[in-house]
């Protein structure tokens, strides 16, 4: 029952994103960026604190009607990697890819909000015996500053959050809070 509720919620959000395209004032730019931060991930195990990072490529797909597409690689690993004298010989991690559609709302020439939703595939490597790929969705939200005053090329930075949720096999998921930098060209 819980999986059906998640699917209905995701389809509703996707429908809202598609319908609100004409009202979005989206910036259609091509760019490269990265984020780094902290958060947690879990699957068939209790939630564990982690470091998260991602690299991404933004592009404007002509058939998406004003939305910016973001292809990204995400990586999260447990915080135990920093502990020098730990008995763990294996540090759990997850990695994956997402393709989100982004809506950007300009607040002023320099400030903007960004929200995204899209499909996600995650490789669950939480234990040495687990190596499975799960499918799901990723959601993100960000408040940012555009240092180029809306001109391209330019640099932007922001503070954001992302949640990735999968529905198959081990149902791995992650939550990240991060700082992001992006160069638009």
N, C-alpha and C positions, 0 to 999 in steps of 0.2 A: 504494500500500500504506500509506503514511504517513497519508493522509487517512482510511482505514478504521480505523486504530488510534485516531486522535483521536476519530472518531465513536463507536466502541465504548466508549472511556474516558468520553466525555461522557454517553452513555446510562447507563453504570454509575453514574456520580456522581449523575445525575438520579434514578435508581431508588433509590439510597441516601437521597437527600434526602427523597423521597416516603415511603419506609418508616419513616424515623426521625422523622417528624412528631410522633407521640405521645410520643416521648421527649425532645423538644427544649426544653420549657419556654420556648417562644418568647413574646416580648413582642409583643402585637398592638396597635401604636400607629400613629397617623397623625402624620406629621411632615414637616418641610422641612429640608433640609440642603445642605451643600456640602463639597467637599474640594479641596485644592490640594497639589501636590507635584512630584516629578520622576520621571524614568524614561527609557524608550526606546521607539521605535517603528520598525517596518520593514515592508517589503512586497517589491516587486521592486527593492530597493535595500539597501545595507548598513544595519545598525542605526544609528540616530541618537539622540543624547541629546535629551531634550525636557522641557518643562514640561507638566504635566497639570492639568486642573481639571474639576470636575463639579458640577452642581446636580441634586438629586434630590427626589422626593416619595415618601414611604412611606405605604402604606395596607394595611388588612387586607381581603383578599378573602374573602368568606364561604365560597366553595367550595374554598379551599386548606387547610382544616383546621388552623388554627393558625399557618400561615406568614405572614410579613409580605412584601408585594410592594413592590419598589422600581423605580419608573420614573425613569431618569436620562438626562441628556445629558452626554456626555464630550467634551472637547476637548484635543488635544495638539498642540503646535507645537515646532519645532526651537529649540535654544538659540541659534542664530545671530541671533535677533531682538534679543538684547542687545548684539551686537557693533556698535559705532558705524561702524567703517570696514571693512565687508565688501563684497565685490564682488557678493554675491548680491542680485539684484533680486527674487527670489521666496523666500519662506520656506515650506517644506513644513509641512503640518498634516494632521491627521485629526480627524474629528468624527463623532459617532454617538449612537445611542440604545440602551439596554438595558432589559430588564424581568426583574429577578432576583427569585428567591424566597429569602428570608433566614431562617436559623435563628439564634436568639440563645440562648446559654447564660449564665445568671447565675452568677457565681463567688461574689459576695457582694451585699450591698445596693447597692454602688456600682460594682463591676467586672463586666464581661461580655465575652464573645467573640461575634463575629458572623461568619457565613459565608454566602455567596450564590452562586447559579448561575442563569444564564438566557440567553435568546437576545439577540443583539446584531446591529445593523447599523451599519457604519462607512462613511463617505464618505472615500475615499482621495484626497487632494490633494497627493501627494508631489512631483509635477512639474506644471509649468504645463499640460502636455498631458494629464494624467490627472484625471478626475473621475468615478469609478465608486463604486457602492455594493456592499459585500461583506456577506455574512451569516455569522454564526458564533455563538460563545458567549462569555460573560464570567464569570469566577470572581473572588471577592473574599474577603478575610479581614481581620478587624479586632479589635483589643483596645481596649476603651474604658472610660471612667469616666462613670457616670450621676450628675450633680450634683443630681438631684432625689430621690435615694434611692428610686427606683422609682415615685414619684408622677408623675402627669401633671397639668398641663403641666410641662415641664422641659427642661433643656439637657443634652446629653451630648457628649462629645468623645472622639476616639480616634486611634490610629495604625494605618494599614492598608496593604494592598497589593491591587492588582487586575491581572488579566491578561485581555486581550481577544484572541481568536483567530478569524479568519475562514477560510472554506474555499473561497470562490468568487473568480473573476476574479483580482485581484492578491494575494490572501491576506495582506492587511495585518493587523498585530497590534501590540499595545502592552503595555507593562508599566509600572505606576505604583506608587510608594511615596508615601504622602500623610498629611496631617493632616486630620481630618474634624471638623466641628461639625454638630450636629443639634438642632432644637427640636421636641419632641413636644407635641402638643396633643390 
